[in-house]
Amino acid sequence: MGIREISSVDFEYAKLLNCTIKLLGTAERLSEYGEYDGALSVYVSPKVVPLTQTVLSTVHHIQNVVSLKSANTGLTSFQGLGAGRYTAANSVVADICRIASGNSSRDPFPLSSNIELDNNYSSAFYIRITFQDELGIIRRVGELAERNGVSVCSVLQNPIKDRMSADFVVTTEECRYSQVQAMCEDIGKEDFAHNIPLFMPMLND
């Protein structure tokens, strides 16, 4: 999911969760047998980020942050300019120099490893449901969550101002991406739902 579906109401609900929303690229080696030796999960998505995660939650404008977590070094972060005229100019000049030196054909990712990719990652999720008000909506959403093996953590709702078009948010316990995707597709088929709900992963506190 991209950022086009994110609206101001999502930031309102994120604030209620003591969080904000950031667009993050994530690469994680999944665990097998208690070791991080499984498949590689790689994806880009908006994420609900706790304000306590100060490195990621406070980055703004043209700043970028890279955070690395490993068993040997713990959490290490690097922050710097990710856009803007000087940063872009530096990249263009570097590309020109690489072409001029005859090194432009090198593989930018020279890894020979055959790591399996698996983007059916596990996370807690944020789900915003846009609905036409009627009785039994929360109960029905709970039933669809149960059907798809999703455990609900919390339900948040601002006061309803327009009964024909309102929103509420469900957060989940940790589950698979595919489970939440199926749950949201089921919700989108309900008469009360305006569309398939927006959902995005939540970063652990």
Backbone bond lengths (Angstrom), bond angles and torsions (degrees), N, CA, C in turn:
res aa  C-N    CA-C-N  psi(-1)  N-CA   C-N-CA  omega(-1)  CA-C   N-CA-C  phi
1 M - - - 1.451 - - 1.521 109.39 -
2 G 1.326 116.27 137.81 1.451 121.20 178.60 1.521 111.88 -93.41
3 I 1.346 114.55 -166.78 1.467 119.25 -175.86 1.523 112.73 -91.32
4 R 1.338 117.94 -7.58 1.465 119.45 -175.62 1.525 112.61 -64.40
5 E 1.331 116.53 -30.56 1.459 120.08 -177.52 1.526 112.98 -81.39
6 I 1.343 117.25 -11.32 1.464 120.82 179.73 1.523 109.17 -74.62
7 S 1.327 116.86 134.48 1.467 120.76 178.22 1.524 109.88 -127.12
8 S 1.322 115.64 175.75 1.463 120.78 -178.52 1.524 111.45 -60.96
9 V 1.341 116.97 -30.47 1.471 119.11 -178.89 1.528 110.57 -65.90
10 D 1.327 117.53 -29.34 1.465 119.86 177.56 1.526 110.93 -66.42
11 F 1.317 116.68 -36.44 1.468 119.35 176.52 1.535 110.71 -70.01
12 E 1.346 116.86 -31.78 1.474 119.81 175.48 1.522 110.48 -63.53
13 Y 1.332 116.11 -46.39 1.462 119.44 179.90 1.530 110.96 -69.23
14 A 1.328 117.07 -37.01 1.464 119.70 177.03 1.529 110.19 -60.64
15 K 1.314 116.76 -39.15 1.468 120.41 178.64 1.516 111.05 -63.01
16 L 1.335 116.79 -38.32 1.469 120.31 176.94 1.526 110.89 -62.51
17 L 1.323 116.18 -28.11 1.468 121.82 178.66 1.524 112.16 -89.43
18 N 1.354 116.39 6.79 1.469 122.09 -175.09 1.524 110.68 58.73
19 C 1.328 114.59 44.63 1.467 121.70 -176.57 1.520 110.20 -137.21
20 T 1.315 115.90 175.49 1.453 123.59 167.76 1.520 107.41 -135.11
21 I 1.331 117.51 -175.60 1.465 121.48 -179.11 1.520 108.65 -123.97
22 K 1.325 116.48 129.89 1.453 122.42 179.06 1.530 109.24 -132.71
23 L 1.334 115.79 148.40 1.462 120.84 174.27 1.524 107.90 -86.34
24 L 1.326 116.74 116.61 1.460 121.69 -174.85 1.530 111.36 -123.26
25 G 1.306 115.26 139.91 1.457 121.35 166.84 1.520 107.80 -97.40
26 T 1.313 116.63 127.70 1.469 121.24 -173.74 1.519 110.35 -122.82
27 A 1.319 115.64 133.08 1.468 122.16 171.66 1.513 107.07 -130.78
28 E 1.326 116.30 122.42 1.462 120.71 -175.95 1.516 110.20 -139.31
29 R 1.315 115.30 129.66 1.469 120.15 174.32 1.519 107.55 -81.95
30 L 1.315 117.00 119.44 1.455 121.92 -175.90 1.520 110.43 -74.66
31 S 1.315 115.02 155.44 1.458 121.31 -173.36 1.518 111.38 -93.68
32 E 1.316 115.47 134.80 1.461 122.33 170.16 1.522 108.05 -132.23
33 Y 1.314 116.37 135.00 1.463 122.01 177.65 1.538 111.75 57.31
34 G 1.330 116.34 32.81 1.455 120.37 177.85 1.513 114.29 80.22
35 E 1.342 117.52 0.32 1.455 121.56 179.08 1.528 109.14 -120.50
36 Y 1.349 116.14 152.21 1.458 120.41 178.02 1.527 109.35 -84.05
37 D 1.334 114.01 71.18 1.457 120.42 -176.61 1.520 111.85 -127.71
38 G 1.333 115.98 16.08 1.458 120.45 -177.18 1.517 112.15 -92.86
39 A 1.323 115.56 -154.93 1.463 122.20 -178.51 1.535 110.29 -68.25
40 L 1.321 115.19 163.85 1.459 121.93 178.54 1.520 109.05 -102.73
41 S 1.320 116.27 127.06 1.465 122.34 176.48 1.523 107.88 -102.91
42 V 1.341 117.03 122.17 1.467 122.26 -178.17 1.521 109.00 -132.31
43 Y 1.334 117.66 124.28 1.464 120.54 -179.95 1.524 110.38 -160.34
44 V 1.340 115.42 159.55 1.461 123.04 174.14 1.523 107.14 -120.23
45 S 1.331 116.58 129.45 1.460 120.10 -177.23 1.518 109.52 -161.14
46 P 1.343 117.21 149.83 1.460 118.14 165.31 1.524 108.37 -60.71
47 K 1.337 116.41 143.00 1.456 120.79 177.99 1.523 109.78 -133.54
48 V 1.322 114.74 145.92 1.458 120.75 171.44 1.525 107.22 -81.27
49 V 1.345 115.79 117.55 1.460 121.69 -172.33 1.531 109.50 -115.30
50 P 1.337 118.87 122.98 1.465 120.84 177.30 1.524 111.68 -60.34
51 L 1.319 116.49 141.35 1.464 120.44 178.12 1.521 111.61 -63.73
52 T 1.332 116.99 -20.18 1.463 120.25 176.72 1.522 112.08 -69.82
53 Q 1.343 117.11 -19.24 1.468 121.54 174.45 1.532 107.59 -83.24
54 T 1.322 116.06 74.05 1.466 120.72 -166.91 1.528 113.66 -62.54
55 V 1.319 117.92 -33.39 1.466 119.48 -178.28 1.523 110.86 -62.21
56 L 1.342 116.94 -45.07 1.461 120.95 -177.77 1.521 112.96 -85.69
57 S 1.323 117.70 -36.65 1.470 120.10 -173.70 1.518 113.08 -74.34
58 T 1.337 118.42 -21.67 1.468 120.33 -174.76 1.524 113.28 -102.12
59 V 1.328 119.18 -0.34 1.462 120.11 178.88 1.532 109.27 -73.43
60 H 1.346 116.08 135.48 1.473 120.37 -175.37 1.521 110.36 -138.79
61 H 1.354 113.89 164.56 1.457 123.35 170.49 1.531 110.81 57.15
62 I 1.335 117.86 -124.33 1.462 120.36 -173.61 1.515 112.98 -94.57
63 Q 1.333 116.71 10.24 1.457 120.46 177.20 1.532 110.17 -78.97
64 N 1.311 116.39 144.35 1.458 123.24 173.07 1.516 109.34 -123.38
65 V 1.323 115.97 151.96 1.459 121.55 177.72 1.519 108.77 -131.02
66 V 1.324 116.26 137.02 1.462 122.15 170.19 1.523 107.12 -116.80
67 S 1.337 116.91 122.90 1.462 121.79 176.88 1.515 108.85 -115.19
68 L 1.327 115.75 129.53 1.461 121.83 179.97 1.520 108.69 -118.54
69 K 1.328 115.79 133.70 1.459 120.48 177.13 1.511 108.70 -125.85
70 S 1.324 115.61 123.88 1.460 119.91 179.49 1.522 109.55 -139.37
71 A 1.327 114.88 163.08 1.464 120.16 -179.75 1.521 111.27 -65.66
72 N 1.323 117.52 -30.85 1.462 121.04 -174.91 1.521 114.01 -86.60
73 T 1.352 117.36 -35.40 1.466 120.02 -174.38 1.514 114.29 -112.18
74 G 1.328 118.01 -6.02 1.454 119.61 -175.68 1.515 110.31 71.65
75 L 1.338 117.60 -142.84 1.465 122.51 -177.87 1.521 109.99 -98.14
76 T 1.336 116.01 123.48 1.452 122.72 178.06 1.521 108.34 -126.48
77 S 1.330 117.39 134.97 1.464 120.86 -177.23 1.520 111.07 -127.33
78 F 1.338 115.27 145.64 1.458 123.12 176.66 1.523 107.85 -128.26
79 Q 1.321 117.43 131.97 1.461 121.27 -176.29 1.519 109.80 -129.82
80 G 1.337 115.85 140.38 1.459 119.82 178.05 1.512 111.11 -176.23
81 L 1.327 116.04 -176.92 1.453 120.97 -178.42 1.525 110.61 -67.98
82 G 1.325 115.93 134.15 1.453 120.60 178.84 1.510 113.03 -116.54
83 A 1.330 116.80 -5.69 1.462 121.61 -179.76 1.524 107.72 -156.05
84 G 1.337 116.09 179.45 1.453 120.22 -178.62 1.517 110.90 107.39
85 R 1.330 116.95 166.56 1.465 120.60 -170.88 1.526 113.28 -65.46
86 Y 1.331 117.63 -40.40 1.464 119.12 -177.96 1.531 111.44 -71.36
87 T 1.317 116.54 -41.32 1.466 120.33 178.61 1.521 111.20 -64.36
88 A 1.346 116.31 -44.24 1.467 120.39 178.76 1.526 110.56 -64.56
89 A 1.340 116.86 -42.31 1.467 120.36 179.97 1.524 110.72 -62.59
90 N 1.323 117.68 -39.68 1.457 121.37 178.60 1.527 110.92 -60.82
91 S 1.327 116.54 -42.42 1.468 120.44 -179.98 1.521 111.67 -67.00
92 V 1.351 116.63 -40.10 1.468 120.45 179.16 1.524 110.54 -63.72
93 V 1.341 116.37 -46.44 1.467 120.10 179.47 1.528 110.87 -62.31
94 A 1.337 117.01 -40.92 1.465 120.29 178.75 1.518 110.55 -61.99
95 D 1.346 117.78 -40.47 1.468 120.78 178.37 1.526 111.03 -65.13
96 I 1.330 117.14 -40.86 1.465 121.06 179.48 1.531 110.08 -63.13
97 C 1.332 115.92 -43.52 1.476 119.90 178.98 1.519 111.21 -63.83
98 R 1.321 116.49 -37.90 1.471 119.88 179.60 1.525 110.36 -65.97
99 I 1.331 116.77 -41.93 1.471 120.63 178.67 1.524 110.29 -65.01
100 A 1.350 115.83 -43.75 1.468 120.30 -178.17 1.523 112.16 -64.51
101 S 1.324 116.61 -30.67 1.469 120.03 -179.27 1.523 113.04 -86.63
102 G 1.335 116.42 -1.89 1.460 120.38 178.96 1.503 114.66 80.23
103 N 1.323 117.35 15.67 1.470 120.84 -178.49 1.526 113.31 -101.71
104 S 1.337 116.44 12.84 1.470 119.11 -173.96 1.519 113.26 -72.69
105 S 1.336 116.80 -16.17 1.465 119.46 -177.31 1.520 112.83 -89.00
106 R 1.326 117.66 -1.21 1.464 119.73 -179.74 1.517 111.16 -67.08
107 D 1.317 115.52 144.24 1.455 121.50 176.83 1.530 108.62 -66.27
108 P 1.363 117.77 122.43 1.469 119.02 -179.63 1.519 112.83 -67.84
109 F 1.327 117.18 -19.39 1.459 121.74 178.19 1.529 108.62 -126.71
110 P 1.322 117.35 77.99 1.469 120.48 -171.07 1.526 113.38 -79.94
111 L 1.318 116.33 51.24 1.463 120.09 178.15 1.524 108.87 -97.90
112 S 1.303 116.47 131.88 1.453 120.72 179.77 1.526 111.93 -97.87
113 S 1.333 116.91 1.34 1.461 120.98 -176.66 1.524 111.25 -70.91
114 N 1.326 116.06 144.84 1.463 121.58 176.72 1.527 109.75 -102.87
115 I 1.318 115.95 66.39 1.461 120.81 -178.89 1.518 109.66 -80.05
116 E 1.303 116.69 130.96 1.463 122.19 177.70 1.524 109.61 -70.30
117 L 1.346 117.10 138.69 1.462 122.19 176.40 1.522 109.36 -99.74
118 D 1.333 117.05 136.57 1.456 122.55 178.39 1.526 108.06 -145.60
119 N 1.336 116.22 102.79 1.464 120.04 -177.62 1.525 113.18 -96.35
120 N 1.317 116.96 14.47 1.460 120.52 172.13 1.532 107.65 -87.71
121 Y 1.325 114.30 63.39 1.465 121.70 -172.57 1.524 111.75 -75.10
122 S 1.328 115.18 163.47 1.463 122.26 176.77 1.519 110.30 -102.76
123 S 1.319 116.41 140.77 1.460 122.01 179.60 1.518 108.10 -167.89
124 A 1.337 115.74 162.35 1.465 119.25 160.44 1.528 106.28 -76.74
125 F 1.325 117.27 150.19 1.460 120.84 -176.58 1.525 111.98 -128.45
126 Y 1.320 113.76 151.28 1.465 124.66 172.64 1.526 106.75 -104.49
127 I 1.335 117.44 128.42 1.466 121.97 -179.41 1.527 108.50 -128.28
128 R 1.344 117.21 120.22 1.480 120.67 176.01 1.522 108.99 -104.83
129 I 1.318 115.62 123.32 1.461 122.66 -176.69 1.526 108.76 -110.50
130 T 1.331 116.40 121.66 1.462 122.36 176.17 1.524 107.57 -98.59
131 F 1.338 116.48 127.75 1.463 119.31 -168.76 1.524 112.76 -143.45
132 Q 1.333 114.02 162.88 1.464 123.40 167.26 1.517 106.62 -99.10
133 D 1.317 116.87 124.84 1.459 121.08 -169.24 1.528 112.10 -65.55
134 E 1.334 114.27 135.47 1.457 122.33 173.15 1.521 107.35 -162.67
135 L 1.320 116.61 173.21 1.455 120.49 -179.17 1.531 111.46 -72.63
136 G 1.326 115.95 145.27 1.452 121.25 168.72 1.515 116.61 84.63
137 I 1.338 118.25 11.01 1.465 119.61 -176.45 1.529 111.51 -66.64
138 I 1.322 117.06 -47.64 1.470 120.28 -178.95 1.532 109.78 -60.76
139 R 1.326 116.60 -42.20 1.470 119.83 178.90 1.518 110.53 -60.83
140 R 1.340 116.99 -43.49 1.465 120.52 -178.03 1.525 111.06 -66.29
141 V 1.330 117.14 -40.59 1.463 120.51 177.60 1.529 109.95 -62.05
142 G 1.340 116.81 -40.61 1.456 120.80 177.06 1.517 112.09 -61.12
143 E 1.333 116.51 -39.64 1.467 120.88 178.31 1.528 111.21 -64.74
144 L 1.334 116.56 -41.40 1.462 120.19 -179.61 1.527 110.86 -70.16
145 A 1.338 116.37 -33.41 1.462 119.66 174.71 1.527 109.92 -63.19
146 E 1.331 116.58 -46.10 1.461 120.92 179.79 1.523 110.97 -62.18
147 R 1.341 116.57 -41.87 1.462 120.41 -179.70 1.526 111.29 -57.56
148 N 1.332 116.66 -34.97 1.461 120.80 -176.24 1.522 113.51 -99.23
149 G 1.336 116.55 11.12 1.451 120.42 176.14 1.513 114.20 72.72
150 V 1.342 117.43 26.29 1.462 122.88 -178.50 1.524 109.26 -104.74
151 S 1.323 116.88 127.79 1.463 122.03 178.29 1.532 109.18 -96.30
152 V 1.338 116.92 125.61 1.463 122.25 -179.35 1.521 109.36 -79.61
153 C 1.322 116.28 132.76 1.462 122.09 177.69 1.526 111.14 -94.83
154 S 1.359 117.15 -46.57 1.465 120.19 -178.45 1.522 109.92 -154.56
155 V 1.344 114.67 160.50 1.466 122.44 175.02 1.521 107.40 -128.58
156 L 1.341 116.51 128.82 1.454 121.52 179.07 1.516 109.31 -124.70
157 Q 1.345 116.24 139.17 1.456 119.18 178.45 1.515 110.08 -149.50
158 N 1.342 115.51 126.78 1.454 120.82 171.27 1.523 108.90 -73.53
159 P 1.340 118.49 158.86 1.468 120.22 176.24 1.526 111.40 -55.36
160 I 1.332 115.97 138.16 1.460 121.47 -178.13 1.527 109.57 -76.76
161 K 1.340 116.12 122.97 1.464 121.45 176.84 1.524 111.59 -102.85
162 D 1.324 116.93 -28.57 1.456 122.46 179.91 1.527 107.32 -132.75
163 R 1.329 117.30 109.18 1.453 121.06 -175.08 1.532 112.40 -69.14
164 M 1.323 116.73 -14.96 1.463 120.05 178.65 1.526 112.03 -85.95
165 S 1.334 116.04 -18.23 1.464 119.42 -179.96 1.520 109.45 -153.60
166 A 1.314 115.99 99.72 1.463 122.06 -179.70 1.528 108.53 -134.35
167 D 1.324 115.57 172.04 1.460 120.61 -177.89 1.523 110.56 -132.48
168 F 1.309 115.91 149.38 1.462 120.55 162.05 1.518 108.40 -144.09
169 V 1.320 115.17 163.18 1.464 121.43 -174.18 1.514 109.93 -121.44
170 V 1.313 115.68 137.19 1.458 123.37 172.03 1.525 107.51 -115.41
171 T 1.325 116.66 131.31 1.467 119.79 169.64 1.520 107.86 -107.89
172 T 1.309 115.92 148.90 1.461 120.88 -174.58 1.521 111.34 -114.17
173 E 1.307 115.09 162.18 1.456 120.66 164.71 1.528 107.41 -73.86
174 E 1.308 117.34 172.92 1.464 120.37 -178.93 1.528 110.35 -61.86
175 C 1.322 115.14 131.41 1.463 121.76 177.68 1.520 107.93 -155.46
176 R 1.321 116.46 179.72 1.448 121.43 -178.67 1.530 111.18 -82.39
177 Y 1.336 114.65 149.26 1.469 121.27 176.10 1.532 110.70 -54.45
178 S 1.332 116.29 -44.02 1.463 120.61 -176.83 1.524 111.74 -63.05
179 Q 1.327 117.59 -32.68 1.460 120.78 179.04 1.524 111.36 -67.90
180 V 1.336 116.31 -43.74 1.461 120.28 179.37 1.523 110.58 -69.06
181 Q 1.318 116.57 -38.98 1.458 120.19 177.54 1.527 110.75 -59.83
182 A 1.331 117.10 -45.31 1.468 120.97 178.84 1.525 111.21 -65.40
183 M 1.321 117.62 -40.26 1.460 121.90 177.89 1.524 110.53 -60.52
184 C 1.341 116.93 -45.38 1.463 120.36 -178.90 1.526 111.90 -67.73
185 E 1.324 116.61 -36.08 1.470 118.98 175.80 1.523 110.49 -63.88
186 D 1.341 117.39 -38.85 1.471 120.72 176.75 1.524 111.43 -65.09
187 I 1.334 116.88 -42.55 1.471 120.42 178.63 1.526 110.21 -61.66
188 G 1.343 116.41 -40.43 1.457 120.31 -179.06 1.520 113.75 -61.72
189 K 1.333 118.08 -19.82 1.470 122.24 178.88 1.527 112.69 -85.05
190 E 1.338 116.48 -11.34 1.466 120.13 -178.48 1.534 111.05 -74.02
191 D 1.356 116.16 149.84 1.460 120.97 -177.96 1.524 112.61 -63.03
192 F 1.335 117.46 -30.89 1.454 119.96 -177.07 1.522 113.06 -76.64
193 A 1.336 117.14 -19.77 1.465 121.32 -172.99 1.527 111.07 -84.12
194 H 1.325 116.38 135.51 1.461 120.94 176.58 1.519 111.65 -78.30
195 N 1.330 117.14 -27.89 1.459 121.30 -176.78 1.527 108.48 -165.90
196 I 1.318 115.92 179.84 1.463 119.79 172.81 1.527 107.77 -68.79
197 P 1.315 119.19 127.65 1.462 121.01 -175.62 1.522 113.12 -59.78
198 L 1.323 114.43 148.96 1.453 121.24 170.99 1.524 108.29 -74.48
199 F 1.332 117.38 136.48 1.465 119.55 174.43 1.507 109.77 -141.93
200 M 1.324 115.67 149.75 1.465 121.41 178.38 1.516 109.34 -153.45
201 P 1.340 116.33 153.26 1.473 120.04 -179.41 1.508 111.59 -69.34
202 M 1.316 115.05 157.76 1.465 123.04 176.77 1.517 108.42 -115.03
203 L 1.312 116.45 131.66 1.455 121.30 177.88 1.519 109.68 -76.22
204 N 1.321 116.98 138.27 1.452 120.48 178.66 1.511 110.78 -64.08
205 D 1.324 115.91 144.99 1.461 121.29 178.38 1.528 109.70 -73.65
